[in-house]
């Protein structure tokens, strides 16, 4: 319990004011994880791609047995890592296996 409190307090020390452009960037980059893998790798799909230019070196991870998907890439000197949340029954079964 104390460890969690210290973690939250530590994170709060680094908190800054909300920045809408950073929030929108995060929304589009995380939303890309819900698109088809090949279009993510080539960065050629919908609004997430057109609004986020400069994304390169995209590599996808797709685990067919449980439906997991994610990608890693780069944008303007920053590393992007995004994983899709649970989208099907197999995902939820995997989630429950954790507990």
Phi and psi in degrees as a GROMACS rama.xvg file:
@    title "Ramachandran Plot"
@    xaxis  label "Phi"
@    yaxis  label "Psi"
@TYPE xy
-61.3668  -37.7818  UNK-2
-60.3853  -42.4291  UNK-3
-65.1019  -40.6973  UNK-4
-63.7567  -44.2143  UNK-5
-63.2324  -37.9839  UNK-6
-63.0318  -46.4231  UNK-7
-63.2809  -43.8422  UNK-8
-63.3524  -41.807  UNK-9
-62.0868  -42.429  UNK-10
-67.1628  -36.7911  UNK-11
-62.6244  -29.7279  UNK-12
-65.5457  -25.7546  UNK-13
-97.692  0.998747  UNK-14
-67.4816  146.796  UNK-15
-134.049  175.325  UNK-16
-63.9317  149.2  UNK-17
-63.6788  135.282  UNK-18
-121.412  113.263  UNK-19
-59.9361  -39.5338  UNK-20
-65.5963  -35.7243  UNK-21
-68.0847  -39.5781  UNK-22
-63.1852  -43.3891  UNK-23
-65.6704  -40.9811  UNK-24
-59.8358  -46.4403  UNK-25
-62.5382  -38.9329  UNK-26
-62.5298  -48.0373  UNK-27
-66.2498  -41.9802  UNK-28
-67.8207  -36.8328  UNK-29
-74.3718  -34.8973  UNK-30
-63.4936  -27.4143  UNK-31
-61.9518  -25.7904  UNK-32
-67.6486  -13.1723  UNK-33
-94.5479  0.43074  UNK-34
-91.1467  167.921  UNK-35
-63.2415  139.018  UNK-36
-52.6156  -45.2418  UNK-37
-66.7023  -35.1566  UNK-38
-74.0189  -27.6611  UNK-39
-69.6581  -44.9437  UNK-40
-61.6403  -36.8985  UNK-41
-92.1123  -3.69992  UNK-42
53.138  52.9194  UNK-43
-130.461  58.26  UNK-44
-145.594  142.023  UNK-45
27.6986  -156.552  UNK-46
-65.0877  -34.2456  UNK-47
-58.7032  -41.683  UNK-48
-74.54  -46.7652  UNK-49
-65.5225  -26.9785  UNK-50
-88.5597  -14.4673  UNK-51
-120.063  83.8195  UNK-52
-81.1632  162.069  UNK-53
82.236  9.07386  UNK-54
-80.3656  130.906  UNK-55
-143.722  172.965  UNK-56
52.1728  43.014  UNK-57
-80.6998  128.259  UNK-58
-125.039  132.428  UNK-59
-104.314  157.641  UNK-60
-127.918  120.457  UNK-61
-133.494  112.393  UNK-62
-102.848  103.371  UNK-63
-67.0289  -28.9395  UNK-64
-66.0437  -31.981  UNK-65
-125.35  3.48045  UNK-66
80.9452  12.1579  UNK-67
-72.3547  144.221  UNK-68
-151.282  144.423  UNK-69
-163.269  174.63  UNK-70
-148.857  159.432  UNK-71
-131.471  143.531  UNK-72
-162.359  -169.19  UNK-73
-133.469  148.875  UNK-74
-150.8  118.168  UNK-75
50.9516  44.8146  UNK-76
79.2492  5.76337  UNK-77
-113.988  147.305  UNK-78
-89.4881  135.923  UNK-79
-110.776  131.194  UNK-80
-132.393  123.082  UNK-81
-141.143  133.577  UNK-82
-121.15  140.595  UNK-83
-74.3796  145.033  UNK-84
-79.1982  -175.879  UNK-85
-65.4176  129.384  UNK-86
-126.92  -7.84542  UNK-87
-150.564  176.375  UNK-88
-59.4195  -41.9221  UNK-89
-59.6438  -38.149  UNK-90
-60.9427  -44.7417  UNK-91
-67.4563  -35.8024  UNK-92
-63.2466  -43.0802  UNK-93
-61.1317  -41.1679  UNK-94
-59.9056  -44.5561  UNK-95
-69.909  -28.8383  UNK-96
-63.7062  -25.417  UNK-97
-63.2302  -39.4103  UNK-98
